[in-house]
Amino acid sequence: MIDAIEIIRRYYDPSSRQYQLLIEHSRQVADLAVKLAQRKPELGIDIDFLREAAMLHDIGIFRTNAPGIDCHGDLPYLQHGVEGRKILDALGMYRHGLVCERHIGAGLTAQEIIDQNLPLEPRDMLPETLEEKLVTYADNFYSKSRIAKARPLQTVLDGMAKFGAGTMERMHEMVELFGSPDGLDS
């Protein structure tokens, strides 16, 4: 088992607000993902990997420009997943890197990247494994800029509707697969 906190500390100053926001958000996502996985033992989800991947899914944010969460890099925020994959791939953590790259929204297709004029290379970045899907799903319920309880499922779905039918179809598939997280973070 890896020590995700130790890996994060290689790239973030533990005394910084950026680090605190990242750790809090990542713990919230990890805790929710694990609770959802534990409700569905029949799926055979790798809980240890799930927790590690959830803790590391946003490791690339420091390379992006998102002042609201104290990120002052040069890249657009949407590139944090690709950057996280680069970081983790360089450490030989390829499965974890795929989670980083594929967790944006409900995943992205090359056509969605083109149609929405997103600052990403147009290629499919869709969660494929159960663990990838679960981190993607859980991530949508928490914000890094407003640490609080999980947003209700309907609020998340309403907010994602603007991203199109493909996004909504993938979100509804995840709801069907993992269930509603409403009330799990109480």
Secondary structure as the mmCIF struct_conf table of DSSP 4:
data_model
#
loop_
_struct_conf.conf_type_id
_struct_conf.id
_struct_conf.beg_label_comp_id
_struct_conf.beg_label_asym_id
_struct_conf.beg_label_seq_id
_struct_conf.end_label_comp_id
_struct_conf.end_label_asym_id
_struct_conf.end_label_seq_id
HELX_RH_AL_P HELX_RH_AL_P1 ALA A 4 ARG A 9
TURN_TY1_P TURN_TY1_P1 ARG A 10 TYR A 11
BEND BEND1 TYR A 12 TYR A 12
TURN_TY1_P TURN_TY1_P2 PRO A 14 SER A 15
BEND BEND2 SER A 16 SER A 16
HELX_RH_AL_P HELX_RH_AL_P2 ARG A 17 ARG A 39
HELX_RH_3T_P HELX_RH_3T_P1 PRO A 41 LEU A 43
HELX_RH_AL_P HELX_RH_AL_P3 ILE A 47 LEU A 56
TURN_TY1_P TURN_TY1_P3 HIS A 57 ASP A 58
HELX_RH_3T_P HELX_RH_3T_P2 ILE A 59 ARG A 63
STRN STRN1 THR A 64 THR A 64
STRN STRN2 ASN A 65 ALA A 66
HELX_RH_3T_P HELX_RH_3T_P3 PRO A 67 ILE A 69
TURN_TY1_P TURN_TY1_P4 ASP A 70 ASP A 70
STRN STRN3 CYS A 71 HIS A 72
BEND BEND3 ASP A 74 ASP A 74
STRN STRN4 LEU A 75 LEU A 75
HELX_RH_3T_P HELX_RH_3T_P4 TYR A 77 GLN A 79
HELX_RH_AL_P HELX_RH_AL_P4 HIS A 80 ALA A 90
TURN_TY1_P TURN_TY1_P5 LEU A 91 GLY A 92
HELX_RH_AL_P HELX_RH_AL_P5 TYR A 94 ARG A 102
BEND BEND4 ILE A 104 ILE A 104
TURN_TY1_P TURN_TY1_P6 GLY A 105 ALA A 106
STRN STRN5 LEU A 108 LEU A 108
HELX_RH_AL_P HELX_RH_AL_P6 ALA A 110 ASP A 115
TURN_TY1_P TURN_TY1_P7 GLN A 116 ASN A 117
BEND BEND5 PRO A 119 LEU A 120
BEND BEND6 PRO A 122 ARG A 123
STRN STRN6 MET A 125 MET A 125
BEND BEND7 THR A 129 THR A 129
HELX_RH_AL_P HELX_RH_AL_P7 LEU A 130 ASP A 139
TURN_TY1_P TURN_TY1_P8 ASN A 140 PHE A 141
BEND BEND8 LYS A 144 ARG A 146
BEND BEND9 LYS A 149 LYS A 149
HELX_LH_PP_P HELX_LH_PP_P1 ALA A 150 PRO A 152
HELX_RH_AL_P HELX_RH_AL_P8 LEU A 153 MET A 160
HELX_RH_3T_P HELX_RH_3T_P5 ALA A 161 PHE A 163
HELX_RH_AL_P HELX_RH_AL_P9 ALA A 165 PHE A 178
TURN_TY1_P TURN_TY1_P9 ASP A 182 ASP A 185
#
